[in-house]
Amino acid sequence: MKNIKITRVLVTGSSGVVGHGVSTDLVKNNYFVLGTSNKKTLFSSSTNFKNFTNINFSSKNFLKKIEKLIKDFKPQALINCVALLPYKASKDYRLRMNEVNNKSVINLINLSKKNNLLFFINIGGHSIQEKLKDRNLSKIQKFYFKSKNIVEKKILNKKNKMNIISLNILAPYGYILEETSLIPKFINKIKKGQNINIFSDGKRKQIFTFSEDVGAACRYIFKNNLNGAISFAGPAVITTKYLAESIISIFAKKKIHISFKKNIKDKDGMAVKNYLKEKNKKKILSVKKHSLKKSLVKILDYDSTIKIKNK
């Protein structure tokens, strides 16, 4: 495909952690963005951004709604940020996960192809196949990773004129924070003036990825006409101890104490290990990324009360 400047992008899941960050970055860089979500998007007003809040991937008519938006908005690219995470173990929830994480993505690819879009980017977690080998996974976690693995294989098997990308990211966080992840848990405690209890020695290594930087990675994909499976992560490997200290330095209004269980050693994340072992040709390395502290300052500036997204 010849290099064509991408200016109009449809972002599904624009009210989520990643979707909001991606939309924010694209709008700041003068893209026209149409976001879809099943709830109100906490987004500053911009003539470059429009949001539709009545799109639910679990509904039977969601594809018709998406196709109408595509025909009206005429995007050149679709970035899918929608996924159901493994929070519940019920059979109904597993069926919904399969519908949203698997069938809906394949349907969106086919719909994008039918309407002559140039790029389809599906954003997901990193090291899915490696995680499936973990014997400590719960049944719902195994189901989740299997559904994501099926989609990634189908994405990479699609051969057509449209660029199809599986963008795999590590530990995303952003302006919209989910309280099930570590960063907002720490932030919430610090806002309340509570001490931080780390139930290990605090030396576990992780790479956190600021969601606005994921938008920059998408722009890089457009500009360089990339295809296939690509990995993206934040700028540095950090420990849990450093994470807690950094959040305290930005958010704390009084002295906060950090306690550790020094006799308990927490293993480094499998995704981090596999990302560091990957060949560089599979990674986006040349995108300018926010440091942890700079991104935390931006989150604080965005909303001093920190809106924790409800499930």
Helices and strands as residue ranges (DSSP letters): E 8-12, H 17-28, E 32-36, E 49-52, H 62-73, E 77-80, H 91-98, I 99-103, H 104-114, E 119-125, H 128-131, H 139-157, E 163-169, E 172-173, E 177-178, H 182-191, E 196-198, E 205-206, E 209-210, H 211-224, E 228-232, E 238-239, H 240-251, E 258-260, H 270-277, G 280-282, H 292-302, E 308-309
